[in-house]
Amino acid sequence: MAADSTMPQDSKVSRRSLLAAAGAVAGGAALAGAPRVARAAGRSFDAEADVIVVGGGGAAFAAAVGAAQGGTRVLLLEKAAAIGGTTARSGGAYWVPNNHVMRREHGVRDPKEWAVKLMARLAFPSVYDPQAPYSGLDRFSHEALSSFYDLAPQVFERLERGGVIRSEIAALLPTQNATDGIDWTHPEYHAHLPENRAPYGRTLHPVGSEGGGGGSLMTGLATYARRQGVRVLTSQHVVQIATNSKGEVVGVQAQTPEGERLYRAKRAVVFGTGGFTQDRSKVMNYLRGPIFGGCAVPTNTGDFIDMASQLGARLGNMRNGFFVQHVLEQALANSSVVDDLWIPPGDAMVMVNRYGVRVASEKTPYNEHTQSHFVWDTTRGEYPNLVQFFVYDDVVANDPMQAYGMPIPVPGRRSPFVISGQTIGELASNIQKRLDKLRGRVAVNGAIGPSVRLADGFADNLSRTIERFNSYARDGRDPEFGRGSTPIQVSWGGPRRRGNDKNPSMYPFAGSGPYHCILIGGGTLDTNGGPVVDTNGRVLHVSGQPIKGLYGAGNCVASLAGQAYWSAGGTLGPGVALGFTAGENASSEPVKEV
């Protein structure tokens, strides 16, 4: 690590004296194990800052920007060799209720009462009651939603005024249909719910960044942070949180290519290190469904959970994630999957399970549709939908307006993941051969085990499924799963084929082959459980009191969204807004003695 003149190197507090009483933490609880820093006795700090931010994605850099106000010295430590995290892979959209763009440019009102009810219904549906106090939620969860409604638009307006990022409402793409007479943006994923009184305009992204917004967002945040004097160090794997004899957080220890380093945080440490998608053990023990991969970068292994647990932090929302489907064979090759399946393209297509039957509306948004993979058959004792089969006809395969996105390849290009057959029977035979070839492959907590095979009668069932689907398409109505019955399913269900004046998301399959199939597995954008934080971003001890000097934001903490993905940008909106807030509050912490 190169010396930095902006970071004093002359602190003489030894590692031994720093952690002589490291067993004492906030609330008086003892650490689960001795901190590794205790082994490196007699060494002074390698660098010092007022606030240390751990992580290198959107939430972390937002925290750095929030902290670097009024001359606060900020040191950002990123585990990977480069900054960006999962944010850089994303579409860069951020969901912001009552944002300044929707209000000023389109005159859209987003009443707080109804926005909070919408968030509550989707986040905690099992207890939601619009007539009950706090809409049926506990007070803590309801206050988190209410606070987010207030904070998020303020943060993004401040970021725009400060020249960090300029935002615009995500526009309709050429392959998307206008709904409700609105042609300037797509509808919310849950626009059809009665609580949604502002179904258009909450999803923003950086100006001019359609399709590549994650990189644009990171560029804006990182450029501004460095301009404010934030020092950024990469290849810094933070493994321990350092505390003083009062249990206050005063620094972190990191493993680096040059060896172990100890960094002093005079005021606070903020974590924005992402979820635990890439840690198989955590996924096996916490997540509520089997997944094969995730968009999360390889460094997202839930490190903050381990470190904060040693300090007695309360954990929350551990079973949930922001779920998305992946091409199975891509995930089996590398569980850190760059591409994901939002709403599958094509009108003459279905997705079926190993029995050859549909299990959901194929045009349901990804967070909801992916959860169909987690259904447990209590009689057969199996996950019948663990692997789903995306089946489409040759017209869709060769029509650039239908084969417009993941996972169907651009017409004229071949993909190793596409399985084809001249007839449904031949297609079924070739699918089974592919499954046999994949037998024994494992990714995260999903496996192609002995039971992952086509059931007897799959081809006949699939033929009948397609016959039923064709009748639904001709009628324009799906009585089984309501495909195309909500605004987002119409908008993102694909462009209306010429001659289809009914439901644009459905069209009858061609009467003859070839037919095609792609294997689909469940996954995540990332998990969203971890240490519980309050509305200031402070990590809470199991006693309910804040752990002094410790903050968190983004997917490394317990998401206020519960099981919900509110709409496009439902990860980055809270991540950036609450990351900025955590950083700003961290910079106001009192200096802590070591």
Order of alpha helices (4+ residues) and beta strands (2+ residues): alpha-beta-alpha-beta-beta-alpha-alpha-alpha-beta-beta-alpha-beta-beta-beta-beta-alpha-beta-alpha-beta-beta-alpha-beta-alpha-beta-alpha-beta-alpha-beta-beta-alpha-alpha-beta-beta-beta-beta-alpha
